[in-house]
Amino acid sequence: MNDKICTLTFDNSAEQAKLFSQVLNINCELVHSRKFPDEEILLSIPPALPEHVVMFRSLHQPNDKIIEILLAAKTARKHNAKRITLIAPYLCYMRQDIENKPGEAISQQIIGELFANTFDDVITVDSHLHRIDHLDQAIPIENAINIMATDPMSDFLEKQCPNTIIFGPDGESEQWVSEIAENIGGEFAVAQKVRRGDKSVKIEIPDKDFNGKDITIVDDMASTGRTIALATQLLKQAGAKSVNALVTHALFMGDAKNHMIKNGVENIWSTDTISDPSNKIQLHKLLADSFKTIL
C-alpha cells in the first residue's frame, strides 16, 4: 500500500473513488458531512493525512458539493496535506464562458479561479468547453487536465454494435464522434444545432444515406435529452433502422430518459462519471493513468 498518497471522497462518489484507489494501491477515506437545520454544513475529514491528497468527487448538482470540497480541501491543508489533486469526473460551471448579456456572471472564469486557488492539480473528463481549447485556460494552473473518454467508449461500441454510424448532434460533438469512428473503423456524421432555450433546439441532419442503418448518437452530456430526442426523430424519418445514445455524462434531468425513449432511442448508454443505471463504461483506470502522469 502506498502510504504517501490517499484519496478523500464523499458518499455519492465513493464507488468510483474506491475503484480508482485500488488501481493505485492507495487508501480511500470518506469525508463526513451533515447539515444544520439552517442548511449550513458541518464537515469532517480523517485527521491523519499524507502530504498528497486526492479529492475525488463528480460535481454534477454542484452548489453544495463545491462548498463541501472547499471545506474539505482547506481542512486537509491544516492536517499535513501539501498537495491536493481534485479529480472531478464531471466538472461543473464550464459552459458559461462569455457575458452574453451585460451583467451575466462568467462562471467558467470565476469557478476556474476558485479551483486554481484551492487545488494544485485538476483532472476531469470531457469537460464542456466552448470557446477555449485547453482546460488550463479556464483553471490557470499547470496541471489542469481534460481527458477524453473516447477510447473506452470506442471499445464498448466495437463490442456492442461494431457496424454503427457514429452521429454527432451538433458541431461541438465532432471531436468525439470523429475519433470514435476512426477507432472502430466506421463512418460518422454531424448535425447542425441551433439552441433556442434550455428545452428548445433545432437540428438539421446532413445529406447522408441513413436508410436501414444502425446509428449511435454520441455526445459529451445529456441533460434534458431534447437534442438527442430530436436527432432521433430526424434519423428515423431518414430511414434509420435503429438509434442508440452514448454519452459521457449522464445528467438526465427530469424526464430526459423517458423523453428520449419515447422519441425512438432504443438504448441509452453512459460512462460512470455520474452514477446512473445507464452506466456501461467504467473510467477509473483512465483517471488513474492520467493521475500517474502528474506524479
URQUI-V107120 format. One record per residue. N is the residue number from 1. RES is the residue in one small letter. PHI is phi in whole degrees, 0 to 359 (none if undefined). PSI is psi in whole degrees, -180 to 180 (999 if undefined). OMEGA is omega in whole degrees, 0 to 359 (999 if undefined). Layout:
BEGIN
N&RES&PHI&PSI&OMEGA ; N&RES&PHI&PSI&OMEGA
END
This chain:
BEGIN
1&m&none&130&178 ; 2&n&279&108&184 ; 3&d&266&9&179 ; 4&k&269&-10&179 ; 5&i&223&145&171 ; 6&c&218&161&177 ; 7&t&254&134&169 ; 8&l&249&133&181 ; 9&t&216&179&183 ; 10&f&237&163&185 ; 11&d&309&-45&187 ; 12&n&279&2&171 ; 13&s&234&10&189 ; 14&a&296&-40&184 ; 15&e&298&-49&180 ; 16&q&293&-39&181 ; 17&a&296&-39&179 ; 18&k&293&-41&177 ; 19&l&297&-44&176 ; 20&f&303&-47&183 ; 21&s&293&-35&178 ; 22&q&297&-39&178 ; 23&v&299&-39&184 ; 24&l&269&-6&181 ; 25&n&59&49&178 ; 26&i&233&159&179 ; 27&n&290&149&176 ; 28&c&234&120&183 ; 29&e&240&149&180 ; 30&l&270&139&167 ; 31&v&272&135&181 ; 32&h&253&137&178 ; 33&s&214&153&173 ; 34&r&212&164&182 ; 35&k&251&141&169 ; 36&f&286&165&180 ; 37&p&305&-27&180 ; 38&d&270&12&176 ; 39&e&81&-2&172 ; 40&e&294&153&187 ; 41&i&255&131&170 ; 42&l&254&121&187 ; 43&l&233&144&176 ; 44&s&219&146&179 ; 45&i&238&162&173 ; 46&p&300&131&187 ; 47&p&286&-24&182 ; 48&a&260&107&185 ; 49&l&237&151&171 ; 50&p&285&177&183 ; 51&e&287&-24&180 ; 52&h&246&119&181 ; 53&v&242&133&173 ; 54&v&259&121&175 ; 55&m&264&111&186 ; 56&f&250&114&178 ; 57&r&198&132&173 ; 58&s&278&135&192 ; 59&l&251&39&167 ; 60&h&284&161&188 ; 61&q&44&65&205 ; 62&p&275&-19&198 ; 63&n&296&-50&175 ; 64&d&295&-36&184 ; 65&k&295&-38&179 ; 66&i&297&-45&178 ; 67&i&301&-43&183 ; 68&e&293&-42&180 ; 69&i&289&-30&175 ; 70&l&293&-45&177 ; 71&l&299&-43&181 ; 72&a&294&-42&182 ; 73&a&294&-45&180 ; 74&k&296&-37&178 ; 75&t&291&-39&178 ; 76&a&298&-36&178 ; 77&r&299&-33&180 ; 78&k&282&-13&183 ; 79&h&240&50&167 ; 80&n&92&-14&184 ; 81&a&290&121&177 ; 82&k&262&-26&180 ; 83&r&225&130&179 ; 84&i&234&122&179 ; 85&t&254&123&174 ; 86&l&270&122&170 ; 87&i&249&108&181 ; 88&a&242&93&182 ; 89&p&309&-39&168 ; 90&y&246&127&183 ; 91&l&251&127&186 ; 92&c&273&167&170 ; 93&y&60&31&179 ; 94&m&264&-15&188 ; 95&r&279&-30&182 ; 96&q&273&93&188 ; 97&d&246&0&174 ; 98&i&219&165&175 ; 99&e&269&94&182 ; 100&n&294&-36&176 ; 101&k&231&146&180 ; 102&p&306&128&178 ; 103&g&99&-10&178 ; 104&e&289&137&176 ; 105&a&287&133&174 ; 106&i&271&86&191 ; 107&s&295&-32&179 ; 108&q&302&-46&180 ; 109&q&292&-43&184 ; 110&i&293&-50&180 ; 111&i&290&-35&177 ; 112&g&300&-44&178 ; 113&e&293&-37&177 ; 114&l&299&-46&178 ; 115&f&295&-41&181 ; 116&a&297&-34&180 ; 117&n&279&-11&185 ; 118&t&253&-37&188 ; 119&f&242&151&177 ; 120&d&276&-29&180 ; 121&d&217&149&174 ; 122&v&225&127&178 ; 123&i&236&130&178 ; 124&t&218&178&183 ; 125&v&237&131&173 ; 126&d&43&57&180 ; 127&s&293&145&187 ; 128&h&277&80&182 ; 129&l&258&131&181 ; 130&h&262&-68&191 ; 131&r&255&11&174 ; 132&i&235&157&184 ; 133&d&261&-25&187 ; 134&h&228&144&184 ; 135&l&297&-30&181 ; 136&d&291&-10&172 ; 137&q&284&-23&177 ; 138&a&263&-38&179 ; 139&i&243&97&191 ; 140&p&283&71&172 ; 141&i&225&163&185 ; 142&e&297&-46&183 ; 143&n&259&71&170 ; 144&a&250&104&195 ; 145&i&243&123&177 ; 146&n&250&107&182 ; 147&i&261&150&181 ; 148&m&263&144&181 ; 149&a&266&15&188 ; 150&t&294&-34&181 ; 151&d&293&-53&177 ; 152&p&295&-31&176 ; 153&m&293&-38&177 ; 154&s&296&-44&179 ; 155&d&300&-41&180 ; 156&f&296&-48&183 ; 157&l&293&-35&180 ; 158&e&298&-33&178 ; 159&k&275&-37&188 ; 160&q&280&-47&182 ; 161&c&205&78&189 ; 162&p&295&-22&183 ; 163&n&261&14&183 ; 164&t&287&151&168 ; 165&i&273&129&179 ; 166&i&273&125&187 ; 167&f&239&128&176 ; 168&g&258&129&184 ; 169&p&283&-7&177 ; 170&d&199&172&183 ; 171&g&299&-33&181 ; 172&e&294&-25&182 ; 173&s&281&-8&185 ; 174&e&299&-33&181 ; 175&q&299&-34&180 ; 176&w&276&-47&186 ; 177&v&292&-36&181 ; 178&s&293&-40&181 ; 179&e&290&-42&179 ; 180&i&296&-43&178 ; 181&a&300&-41&178 ; 182&e&295&-41&181 ; 183&n&298&-38&183 ; 184&i&260&3&179 ; 185&g&68&37&183 ; 186&g&242&-175&179 ; 187&e&266&159&172 ; 188&f&217&159&177 ; 189&a&214&153&183 ; 190&v&228&133&178 ; 191&a&270&169&172 ; 192&q&252&134&185 ; 193&k&235&138&171 ; 194&v&239&119&181 ; 195&r&266&127&179 ; 196&r&256&-8&181 ; 197&g&174&-178&182 ; 198&d&300&-34&183 ; 199&k&239&16&182 ; 200&s&232&114&179 ; 201&v&223&155&174 ; 202&k&237&135&183 ; 203&i&231&141&171 ; 204&e&239&120&180 ; 205&i&274&152&183 ; 206&p&289&161&179 ; 207&d&282&91&185 ; 208&k&215&152&180 ; 209&d&280&104&177 ; 210&f&258&0&186 ; 211&n&297&124&178 ; 212&g&73&10&184 ; 213&k&261&151&171 ; 214&d&271&130&184 ; 215&i&241&140&170 ; 216&t&239&116&175 ; 217&i&280&127&182 ; 218&v&240&131&177 ; 219&d&211&165&181 ; 220&d&285&-30&179 ; 221&m&207&158&170 ; 222&a&229&120&181 ; 223&s&256&-73&177 ; 224&t&273&-18&181 ; 225&g&81&0&185 ; 226&r&292&-39&180 ; 227&t&296&-47&180 ; 228&i&294&-40&179 ; 229&a&297&-44&180 ; 230&l&293&-43&177 ; 231&a&300&-39&179 ; 232&t&297&-45&177 ; 233&q&305&-48&183 ; 234&l&293&-38&179 ; 235&l&292&-39&177 ; 236&k&294&-39&177 ; 237&q&297&-29&178 ; 238&a&276&4&174 ; 239&g&98&10&181 ; 240&a&302&137&179 ; 241&k&289&-44&179 ; 242&s&210&154&177 ; 243&v&226&124&174 ; 244&n&243&165&179 ; 245&a&232&134&177 ; 246&l&230&120&181 ; 247&v&232&153&174 ; 248&t&288&-52&189 ; 249&h&250&114&184 ; 250&a&272&72&178 ; 251&l&291&-52&172 ; 252&f&44&69&180 ; 253&m&279&142&175 ; 254&g&59&-126&184 ; 255&d&266&23&188 ; 256&a&308&-52&184 ; 257&k&293&-43&178 ; 258&n&299&-39&179 ; 259&h&295&-41&179 ; 260&m&296&-46&181 ; 261&i&294&-42&179 ; 262&k&302&-31&182 ; 263&n&263&13&168 ; 264&g&111&-1&177 ; 265&v&287&124&184 ; 266&e&276&-42&180 ; 267&n&227&140&175 ; 268&i&242&120&182 ; 269&w&238&152&179 ; 270&s&208&167&169 ; 271&t&276&176&184 ; 272&d&261&26&175 ; 273&t&299&-32&174 ; 274&i&232&125&184 ; 275&s&295&128&182 ; 276&d&197&150&178 ; 277&p&303&-19&180 ; 278&s&281&-7&182 ; 279&n&301&124&177 ; 280&k&234&-13&187 ; 281&i&233&119&179 ; 282&q&269&138&186 ; 283&l&244&10&184 ; 284&h&297&-35&179 ; 285&k&291&-40&177 ; 286&l&299&-44&179 ; 287&l&293&-40&179 ; 288&a&295&-41&178 ; 289&d&297&-40&178 ; 290&s&293&-40&178 ; 291&f&299&-39&180 ; 292&k&300&-30&183 ; 293&t&290&-20&182 ; 294&i&263&-5&181 ; 295&l&283&999&999
END
